[in-house]
Amino acid sequence: MGVPGRNALINFASGPPAMIADRDAMLRRLHELRSEHRDLDTVIARLDGSAVDQLQLQRLKKRKLKLKDEIAWLEGRLVPDIIA
């Protein structure tokens, strides 16, 4: 008959259409977040050395950290847990 659970793994990998659509949406969102994070990194680097509003700079850094957390969460959702 075959290895138990193997077909389930294959079916899970391909996933139902709704799962694939969700995965595509998550990948798009991940790309958007990474792009915004990179843009903020550039802006912060330019502003950090100049005389700017420190409160605004702090807000940008806080937004960047929030993006980093959301990126990590999405990456965790996209990478399947593999039990060894």
N, C-alpha and C positions, 0 to 999 in steps of 0.2 A: 504494500500500500504506500509506503514512503515514510519519510520522517514526520512524526507528529508535530503539528504547529508550523511546518514549513510553508504550507499553502496560506496559512493565516498571515505569515510574515510577508509573503509575496503580495497578497491582497492588500495588506496594510501599506506596503511600499507604494503601490500604485494608487491606492486610496479611492474613495468614491469621488465623483465630480465635485461635490460641495467641498470636500476636504482639499482638493487640488486648488479650487478657486480661492479658498481661505489662505492656503499656503502662498499662492501668487500674490494675494493682497498683502500678506505679511511681508513678503519679499520686497514688494514695491514700497511699503511703509518703511522698511528697514533701510532701503536705498535713500529715501527722502530724509530720514533721520540722520544718516551718516553724512549726507551732503550738507544739511544744516549745521551739524556739529563741526564739520570741516570749515564751513564759512565763518562760524562763530570763532573758531580757533584763529583764523586769519584776522578778523576784526579785533579780537582781544589783543593779539600780538602787536597790531599797529597802534592801538590806543594805550597799551600798558606803559609805554615809555614816555608818552606825552602828558601834558597837563590837561586832564579830562575830568569830568564829573565822576568821582570815585563811586558814588551810588549807582550810576549807570553801568560802570565797569563791573561792579559787584553783581548787578542783575544779569548781565551777560554771562558772567562766569557761572552763576547759579543755573541759568537756562542750559548752559553747556553740560553741567553735571546732571541735570534732569534728563537731557537727551542721552547721555552716556548710560544712565540707568535704564531708560526705555530700550535702548539698543541692546543692552545685555539681556533684558527680559525677553525681547523678541528672538534674539539668537538662541536663548535657552529653549524657547518654544519650538523653534525650527529644527534644532538638533535633537533627534530621538534619543531617548535613554536606552543605552545598551547594557544589559545585565550580563556580566561575564561569568 
